[in-house]
Amino acid sequence: MTDNQRFSAHEGPSPAPATVSVTIYHNPACGTSRNVLALIRNAGIEPTVVEYLKTPPDRATLLDLLQRMPARPRDVLREKGTPYAELGLGSSQFTDEQLIEAMLAHPILLNRPIVVTPWGVKLCRPSETVLDILPLAQKGSFAKEDGERVVDENGKNIQYLRRKDT
């Protein structure tokens, strides 16, 4: 991502192009995933939503996502609410290939949401990190499900503006 794109994502959002392809690997039971989906829609984009527990990525897709982030399998491995502990995946003995095999066998092990945009691929935790790879104007204010404001009424990232002022 260029500095202009990063600047645009936080302070001076650019208008949305007529067509922007965005994909979210989504779990509708996850609040962070729902917040990310809502931020994408707040930018005027209707993304391709892949409910990855119903339609898990295949090996080639998972490897492509990891390469494009860039990340190693352990970086996107979810512990909470998964068979992580019972499979002993906390052990450093597991190779990247073995972790990929575990994620393919148990898609719930893949942390979410992973978002693919023309500006990058990212595991978007916390939810406002999607703005790093979505440098488009937000259509209005946005607050997370818990009430935390992320985008002000002018479409600017509130947390970025707070950091800039300090």
C-alpha positions as CSV (number, residue, x, y, z in Angstrom):
1,M,0.0,0.0,0.0
2,T,1.4,3.4,-0.9
3,D,1.5,6.3,1.6
4,N,-1.2,8.1,-0.4
5,Q,-3.5,5.1,-0.1
6,R,-2.8,4.8,3.7
7,F,-3.3,8.5,4.1
8,S,-6.6,8.2,2.2
9,A,-7.8,5.4,4.2
10,H,-7.6,7.4,7.4
11,E,-7.7,11.1,6.8
12,G,-8.9,12.0,3.3
13,P,-10.9,9.1,1.9
14,S,-11.1,8.9,-1.9
15,P,-14.4,8.4,-3.6
16,A,-15.4,4.8,-4.4
17,P,-14.7,3.7,-7.9
18,A,-17.8,2.4,-9.8
19,T,-16.8,-1.2,-9.2
20,V,-14.4,-2.4,-6.5
21,S,-14.1,-6.1,-5.9
22,V,-13.9,-7.0,-2.2
23,T,-14.2,-10.4,-0.6
24,I,-14.7,-11.1,3.1
25,Y,-14.2,-14.5,4.6
26,H,-16.9,-14.1,7.2
27,N,-18.5,-15.8,10.2
28,P,-21.9,-14.2,10.9
29,A,-21.7,-15.4,14.5
30,C,-18.5,-13.2,15.1
31,G,-19.0,-9.6,16.2
32,T,-15.7,-8.5,14.7
33,S,-16.6,-10.1,11.4
34,R,-20.0,-8.4,11.4
35,N,-18.4,-5.0,12.2
36,V,-15.9,-5.4,9.3
37,L,-18.7,-6.3,6.9
38,A,-20.6,-3.2,8.0
39,L,-17.6,-1.0,7.5
40,I,-17.1,-2.4,4.0
41,R,-20.8,-1.6,3.3
42,N,-20.4,1.8,4.8
43,A,-17.9,2.5,2.0
44,G,-20.7,1.8,-0.5
45,I,-19.4,-1.6,-1.4
46,E,-21.4,-4.8,-1.4
47,P,-18.6,-7.4,-1.0
48,T,-18.6,-11.1,-2.0
49,V,-19.3,-12.8,1.4
50,V,-17.8,-16.2,1.8
51,E,-19.2,-17.9,4.9
52,Y,-16.0,-19.9,5.3
53,L,-17.5,-22.4,7.8
54,K,-20.1,-23.4,5.1
55,T,-17.7,-22.9,2.1
56,P,-14.1,-23.3,3.4
57,P,-11.2,-22.1,1.3
58,D,-9.5,-25.0,-0.5
59,R,-5.7,-25.5,-0.1
60,A,-4.8,-23.3,-3.1
61,T,-7.0,-20.4,-1.9
62,L,-5.7,-20.6,1.7
63,L,-2.1,-20.7,0.5
64,D,-2.8,-17.7,-1.8
65,L,-4.4,-15.7,1.1
66,L,-1.4,-16.4,3.3
67,Q,1.1,-15.4,0.6
68,R,-0.8,-12.2,-0.2
69,M,-1.1,-11.0,3.5
70,P,1.9,-12.1,4.0
71,A,1.4,-14.4,6.9
72,R,2.3,-17.8,8.2
73,P,-0.4,-20.3,9.1
74,R,0.1,-19.8,12.8
75,D,-0.6,-16.0,12.3
76,V,-4.2,-16.8,11.3
77,L,-4.8,-19.7,13.6
78,R,-7.8,-19.1,16.0
79,E,-7.7,-20.6,19.5
80,K,-11.0,-19.5,21.1
81,G,-14.0,-21.7,20.4
82,T,-12.0,-24.1,18.3
83,P,-10.4,-27.6,18.7
84,Y,-7.0,-25.8,19.0
85,A,-6.2,-27.1,22.5
86,E,-7.6,-30.6,22.0
87,L,-5.4,-30.9,18.8
88,G,-2.4,-29.6,20.7
89,L,-1.8,-26.9,18.1
90,G,0.0,-24.6,20.7
91,S,3.0,-26.9,20.4
92,S,5.8,-25.5,18.3
93,Q,6.4,-29.0,16.8
94,F,3.7,-28.4,14.1
95,T,5.0,-27.4,10.7
96,D,3.3,-24.8,8.6
97,E,2.0,-27.7,6.4
98,Q,0.5,-29.5,9.4
99,L,-1.2,-26.3,10.5
100,I,-2.6,-25.8,7.0
101,E,-3.9,-29.4,7.1
102,A,-5.6,-28.7,10.5
103,M,-7.3,-25.6,9.1
104,L,-8.5,-27.5,6.1
105,A,-9.9,-30.3,8.3
106,H,-11.3,-27.8,10.8
107,P,-12.2,-24.5,9.1
108,I,-13.2,-22.9,12.5
109,L,-9.4,-22.8,13.2
110,L,-9.0,-20.1,10.5
111,N,-9.3,-16.7,12.2
112,R,-11.7,-14.2,10.8
113,P,-12.5,-12.0,9.1
114,I,-10.0,-12.1,6.2
115,V,-10.6,-9.4,3.7
116,V,-9.4,-9.2,0.1
117,T,-9.4,-5.8,-1.7
118,P,-7.5,-4.3,-4.6
119,W,-5.2,-2.7,-2.0
120,G,-4.3,-5.8,0.0
121,V,-5.3,-8.8,2.0
122,K,-5.6,-8.7,5.8
123,L,-6.9,-10.5,8.8
124,C,-9.0,-7.6,10.1
125,R,-8.7,-7.8,13.9
126,P,-9.6,-5.3,15.3
127,S,-12.4,-4.5,12.9
128,E,-11.2,-1.0,12.0
129,T,-8.0,-2.4,10.5
130,V,-10.0,-3.0,7.4
131,L,-9.7,0.7,6.7
132,D,-5.9,0.1,6.0
133,I,-6.8,-1.9,2.9
134,L,-10.0,0.0,2.0
135,P,-9.0,3.5,1.2
136,L,-12.5,4.6,0.1
137,A,-14.7,7.3,1.5
138,Q,-16.9,6.1,4.3
139,K,-20.5,7.2,3.7
140,G,-21.2,8.4,7.2
141,S,-20.4,7.7,10.8
142,F,-19.9,4.2,12.0
143,A,-19.9,2.6,15.5
144,K,-19.1,-1.0,16.3
145,E,-21.8,-3.2,17.8
146,D,-20.5,-2.4,21.2
147,G,-21.0,1.3,20.6
148,E,-17.4,2.3,20.1
149,R,-17.2,5.0,17.4
150,V,-14.8,4.2,14.6
151,V,-15.7,6.7,11.8
152,D,-17.0,10.2,12.4
153,E,-19.9,12.0,10.6
154,N,-17.3,13.2,8.0
155,G,-16.2,9.6,7.2
156,K,-12.9,10.0,8.9
157,N,-11.3,7.3,11.1
158,I,-11.6,8.6,14.7
159,Q,-8.8,6.5,16.1
160,Y,-6.4,7.7,13.4
161,L,-7.4,11.3,14.2
162,R,-6.8,10.8,17.9
163,R,-3.3,9.3,17.3
164,K,-2.5,12.2,15.0
165,D,-3.4,14.8,17.7
166,T,-1.1,13.2,20.3
